[in-house]
Amino acid sequence: MKVKLLGVIAGGLIAAALPVLAHHSFAAEYDAAKPITLTGTVTKVEWMNPHARFYIDVKDDAGKVANWEFELGSPNGLMRAGWTRNSLKQGDTVTVSGSLAKDGSNLANARQVTLADGKRVFAASSENENKQ
């Protein structure tokens, strides 16, 4: 009976720790020394934990379109920063400043987003959380 109980407790502790192991720090994935500012059209918004994300199509000088992914803070942190679920909508034109991913992909951690109406909102990102 004691062995069974210990197995259940150990299994519960491991399951509880998994979300913590899956989370990453800003410095593990992004480079604060590589700032980026892009303007594009929102193609998708994912409002979920642990980080909300959105994607924009960005056109370069040659007219080639690239899709970029931006990581934001948690939905709760975004709401404290003035966001709602409808702050970003597919088709909106936005300007985003943040830090590039270390792996060179079209991924960045957003710091600030300028919405279509000109309103600037902070992204409640992990970079800002690390500086507090």
Protein Blocks (a to p, Z undefined) as FASTA:
>chain_A
ZZmmmmmmmmmmmmmmmmmmmpccfklmmcfklccddddddfbdcdddfbdcdddddddf
kopacddddddddfklmmmnopafklpcghiacdddddddfklpacdddfbdcdfkopac
dehiaklmmmZZ
